[in-house]
Each structure stands twice: as C-alpha cells, then as structure tokens.
C-alpha cells in the first residue's frame, strides 16, 4: 500500500470546517427548540385535545414517522417551490428537521405525560388551578424529567442526521467536506477528520446534557 496521507491539506481548510461545524450546531439546536415546541403542542393535542385535533396529530405523526427523512427534505426543498413557496436551502433544511423531530418527540412527550399519576392532576383541580397551570406545572415539568434522556438522545440523532441536508446544498459540515473533497481529492483524510468532528460534537453534547440534568432536573421524585 503506497497511499500517502496528507492531512495538511485538510487542516489548512480549518476555517471552512469550523464554519460548517457551527452551521451544523446552529441548525440542530434551532431545530431542537422549535421541534420540541411542536412536540409539546402535538402531545397536548393527542392527550387532551378534541377528536378532530387528535386525528390531525395522529395523521401528522404517522406520515412523518413512516417516510424517510430524505424524502421529507426533498418535499420541502423541491416539491413546495413548485406551488410557489420558495426558500433557501438552510430554511428548507431547518423546516424539514423541525417537522421530523416534532413527530418523533411528540410520542416521547406523550408517553411522559401519560406517566403522570391521575391523582396529581385531580389534586391540581382540587386546588382550583387552571388547565394551563395543571399542564405546565403538574404534568409537563415531571414528564420532562422522565423523558429527558430520550429527548437528548433524539437531539444527538437529529444532529447526526443533519448531514443529509448537504444534498440540497445547505452549508453544513458534510457539505463543506464534499466541496473540499472535490477540490483536493483527499477523500480519506477529509472524511476521517469530519467523522472525528461529529464524534466530538456528540460526546460533548452528551456531557453537556448530563450536566444540565444534574443541575436542574436531578430532584427527588415525590409521587
């Protein structure tokens, strides 16, 4: 094997790799926040909403969870513009990620909500709390503690899956890697470095989420 490794050509492009890494992180964090809001709304609609709303939420979840993310991404970037809705690759990628995460996280949040004992809800009603107060303080907060590990794992999966958005020319880390590969033809070196960056991001965020849990959610369960 006479292959000569040349990582210097990859490291010379560190500003581009850093920019791609930041866009990946920014895209993933923004999609997580918005997707979690969608998930909470859908979980509420599925557990407490009227029949028509439950039907709409169930249809949304089933469609998203049973179709590939790549197809969803193409739908937002290629199909919707044919109806007059045009947006940038970044906006299309963000929208697809929010819609995808919202469907998956909705089931996680719903499971957390349904794990709350009915007695706690009845106690809130006995205290004359409004339905929004009961949902926010008695249902949602304990539920988030129970589902926090699953939600953080979903974020890591979302961040890693964001590599797919490079196919619509969104300027994420994988897109930068593809451009560098076409310029330098050092595929092995580039993707080894990019894989290392994704691994470092996943490990770093896992440690951060663990610290957040210990600081904010690691309180005694008094059910």
C-alpha positions in Angstrom: 0.0 0.0 0.0 1.7 3.2 -1.2 -1.0 5.7 -0.2 0.5 8.9 1.2 -1.6 10.6 3.9 -1.8 14.3 3.5 -3.9 15.7 6.4 -2.2 19.1 6.0 -4.5 19.9 3.0 -7.5 19.2 5.3 -6.2 21.2 8.3 -5.4 24.1 6.0 -9.1 24.5 5.4 -10.0 24.7 9.1 -11.9 28.0 8.7 -14.3 26.3 6.3 -14.6 23.2 8.6 -15.2 25.5 11.6 -17.9 27.4 9.7 -19.6 24.1 8.6 -19.4 22.8 12.2 -21.1 26.0 13.5 -23.9 25.8 11.0 -24.5 22.1 11.9 -24.7 23.0 15.6 -26.8 26.1 14.9 -29.2 24.1 12.7 -29.5 21.3 15.2 -30.1 23.5 18.2 -32.7 25.7 16.5 -34.5 22.6 15.1 -34.5 21.0 18.6 -36.0 24.1 20.3 -38.7 24.5 17.6 -39.3 20.8 17.2 -39.8 20.4 21.0 -42.4 23.2 21.0 -44.2 21.3 18.1 -43.9 18.1 20.1 -45.4 19.5 23.2 -48.3 21.1 21.3 -48.9 17.8 19.5 -48.7 15.8 22.7 -51.2 18.1 24.4 -53.5 17.8 21.3 -53.2 14.0 21.3 -53.9 13.6 25.0 -56.3 16.4 25.8 -57.5 17.9 22.5 -60.8 17.3 20.7 -61.4 14.4 18.4 -60.6 16.3 15.2 -57.3 17.6 16.6 -56.3 14.1 17.8 -57.0 12.8 14.2 -54.8 15.6 12.7 -52.0 15.0 15.1 -52.1 11.2 14.6 -52.0 11.6 10.9 -49.0 14.0 11.0 -47.1 11.6 13.3 -47.8 8.6 11.2 -46.9 10.3 7.9 -43.6 11.6 9.2 -42.5 8.5 11.1 -43.2 6.2 8.2 -41.4 8.2 5.5 -37.7 8.7 5.0 -36.2 12.0 6.2 -34.5 12.4 2.8 -37.9 12.3 1.1 -39.3 14.9 3.5 -36.3 17.1 2.9 -36.8 16.9 -0.9 -40.5 17.6 -0.4 -39.8 20.9 1.3 -37.0 21.9 -1.0 -38.1 20.7 -4.4 -41.9 20.0 -4.2 -43.2 23.0 -2.3 -41.4 25.6 -4.6 -43.5 24.2 -7.5 -46.5 25.6 -5.6 -44.9 29.0 -5.2 -43.3 28.5 -1.7 -39.6 29.2 -2.3 -37.0 29.4 0.4 -33.2 29.0 0.9 -31.6 25.6 1.4 -31.0 26.5 5.1 -34.6 27.3 5.7 -35.8 24.2 3.9 -33.4 22.1 5.9 -34.5 23.7 9.2 -38.2 23.2 8.4 -37.7 19.6 7.5 -35.8 18.9 10.7 -38.4 20.7 12.9 -41.2 18.7 11.3 -39.3 15.4 11.6 -38.3 16.0 15.2 -41.7 17.2 16.2 -43.3 13.9 15.1 -40.8 11.7 16.9 -40.6 13.8 20.0 -44.4 14.1 20.2 -44.6 10.4 21.1 -41.9 10.7 23.6 -43.6 13.7 25.3 -47.0 11.9 25.2 -45.5 8.9 26.9 -44.1 11.2 29.6 -47.5 13.0 30.1 -49.4 9.7 30.4 -46.9 8.5 33.0 -48.1 11.2 35.4 -50.4 9.7 38.1 -54.0 10.8 37.8 -54.1 11.7 41.5 -51.7 14.6 40.9 -54.0 16.0 38.2 -57.0 15.7 40.4 -55.1 17.4 43.2 -54.4 20.3 40.9 -58.1 20.6 40.0 -59.0 20.5 43.7 -56.7 23.5 44.2 -58.7 25.3 41.5 -55.8 25.5 39.1 -56.5 26.4 35.5 -56.0 23.7 32.9 -53.0 25.5 31.5 -51.4 25.7 35.0 -52.1 22.0 35.6 -50.5 21.1 32.3 -47.5 23.4 32.8 -46.6 22.7 36.5 -48.2 19.3 37.4 -47.9 17.4 34.1 -45.2 18.9 31.8 -42.4 19.5 34.3 -42.4 16.0 35.9 -42.9 14.5 32.4 -39.8 16.3 31.0 -37.7 14.9 33.8 -38.9 11.4 32.9 -38.3 11.7 29.2 -35.2 13.9 29.3 -32.8 11.0 28.4 -34.9 10.1 25.4 -35.1 13.7 24.2 -31.4 14.2 24.5 -30.8 11.0 22.5 -33.2 12.3 19.9 -31.2 15.5 19.7 -27.9 13.6 19.1 -29.6 11.5 16.4 -31.0 14.7 14.8 -27.6 16.4 14.8 -26.0 13.3 13.1 -28.9 13.0 10.6 -28.4 16.7 9.7 -25.6 15.5 7.4 -28.3 14.6 4.9 -29.1 18.3 4.3 -25.9 18.6 2.3 -27.8 17.1 -0.6 -29.7 20.3 -1.1 -26.5 22.4 -0.8 -27.1 23.6 2.8 -23.7 24.8 4.0 -23.3 22.3 6.9 -20.2 20.3 7.8 -20.9 17.5 5.4 -21.4 19.9 2.5 -18.1 21.6 3.3 -16.4 18.2 3.3 -17.9 17.4 -0.1 -16.6 20.7 -1.5 -13.2 20.1 -0.1 -13.1 16.6 -1.5 -13.9 17.8 -5.0 -11.0 20.4 -4.7 -8.3 18.3 -3.0 -9.3 14.6 -3.9 -8.2 13.6 -0.4 -11.4 11.7 0.5 -9.9 9.5 3.2 -8.3 12.3 5.1 -11.3 14.7 4.8 -13.9 12.2 6.0 -11.7 10.9 8.8 -11.5 14.5 10.1 -15.2 15.1 9.6 -16.2 11.9 11.4 -13.9 12.9 14.3 -15.7 16.3 14.4 -19.2 14.7 14.5 -17.9 12.3 17.2 -16.6 15.1 19.3 -19.9 17.0 18.9 -21.9 14.0 20.0 -19.7 13.3 23.0 -19.6 17.0 24.0 -23.3 17.4 23.9 -23.9 14.2 25.8 -21.7 15.5 28.6 -23.5 18.9 28.5 -26.9 17.3 28.7 -25.8 15.1 31.6 -24.6 18.3 33.4 -27.8 20.1 32.8 -29.8 17.1 34.2 -27.7 17.1 37.3 -28.1 20.8 37.8 -31.8 21.3 37.0 -33.7 18.0 36.9 -32.0 15.8 39.5 -34.5 16.4 42.3 -36.3 13.8 44.4 -39.4 12.3 42.8 -42.2 12.7 45.4 -45.0 10.9 43.6 
